[in-house]
Amino acid sequence: MYYRIGIVGPKPSIERTMRALHEQNLGASFELYPYEHARETGDIIARNRENVHGWVFTGPIPYLTAQAVLHEKEHAIYCPPTGASLYKAMLQAVYTLDSPVKDISIDMTDNESWGLMDSLEELNFSEEQLRKYVFSIDYDVQEMIEFHVRHWQEGHTKAAITCLYAVYEGLFERGVPVFKIDSTKLETVQAVRMLIEQIRSSAFKDSQIGVLMIEIDRLHEAGEQSTERYQLQHMELKIKSVLLQHCEQIDGSLHQDGTGRYLMYGSRGGMARNMDSLHATMHQLELDTDLLSFAGIGFGETAFDAERHARKAIQYAKDDEAGRIIIYETDGTIVEAAGEDHELSYETYSSDTELLEQLNKAGVSIRTFQKIKAYIRRMGKEEFTASELASGLSMTIRHVQRIMGSLTAFSLAEITGNELNTRRGRPSNRYRLLC
């Protein structure tokens, strides 16, 4: 399959990119979208996103500008300036000026300044030899030009090195020796190849088989307790009517798997794109039946694997400590509370035999341990109390205290201190995981 790639940037940058890609057998065609100013990037994407499979940005500014409008699933790359890009500009300066370039002014984006500064340090540039201008997406071209011109006119610098074509052209017109940081041909080709592989991988993943299993809790008991002969059958017809609406959304097929349990077969992409519909469906089922409902989604290369994963997911969904919609990925990763703000993803396995041995001694499952680690990462802090963990993971405080006590006893966690929450209450221990 040929993929259509959109290339966005100033016209000279696009031309340079296309020269690098010339005669490369990449399995892609290219749509060119030049602009006068980076602020046009958002409009370009909005008008043309349906025409391309992915985006190549010729520099950091259009790429950063695009982040505000790119959709979560859109593929986009740019080729960041590296030491090789900087050294190429320096060599051009040496050959052009026919002398060593020791005093320069340079501009760079704030998210890339550390990398370029490391490269300059490797060239043994001192602070006295370097005039640096760091900018973000709210840059002022004229201000940047004046920065370089001023240092050149005052004799502080012999040349300017810039990341932007507009600055390059402005300095060239003012007679300042100027050289532009551009990615090498190899770097450009490798970046585009990486983008195409991402698109290809995503398309393959999107076409995986997905199985959605929905279970209405205790539906058979409700039928047994009913005094009306046909009430359960009427309820099942209503359930199927609700489920068929979601089945249409995912372009799937609906099958019953016993009383109160239903299977939908479809594609991974269709299920992933319709999580809001699934949440609405689950809510409607509970309103209509006055019973809890659970959903497990499994993905796989075959229908057998996907269904097997869906059955595992439904078991996790019925766990009181998990969300009622669970995804079981092909690699064994579990996604709890799928599609919600507090969605949590974690692995259910580990290759660390020492860790597994210690967890076994502590009586804590690898799943529980990985789930705690995932939640702590999401909190963004190393230390936590039992109440914080219990609240975030829908566990009782006593249960969390037992888990953390066991982890601490076997050197998998430690107590870092305590805090008093109320005047009469006992201090709460603060914990930190050690692995």
Secondary structure, DSSP 4 states (H G I P E B T S, - for coil): -PEEEEEEEEHHHHHHHHHHHTT---SEEEEEEEESSGGGHHHHHHHHGGG-SEEEESSHHHHHHHTTT--TT-EEEE----HHHHHHHHHHHHHHHTS---SEEEEEETTTHHHHHHHHHHTT--GGGEEEEEE-SS--HHHHHHHHHHHHHTTS-SEEEES-HHHHHHHHHTT--EEE----HHHHHHHHHHHHHHHHHHHHHHTSEEEEEEEETTHHHHHHH-SSTTHHHHHHHHHHHHHHHHHHHHT-EEEE-STTEEEEEEEHHHHHTTHHHHHHHHHHHHHHHSS-EEEEEEEESSHHHHHHHHHHHHHHHTSTTS-SEEEE-TTS-EEESTTSTT-EEE-S----HHHHHHHHHHT--HHHHHHHHHHHHHHT-S-EEHHHHHHHHT--HHHHHHHHHHHHHTTSEEEEEEE--SSSSPPEEEEEE--
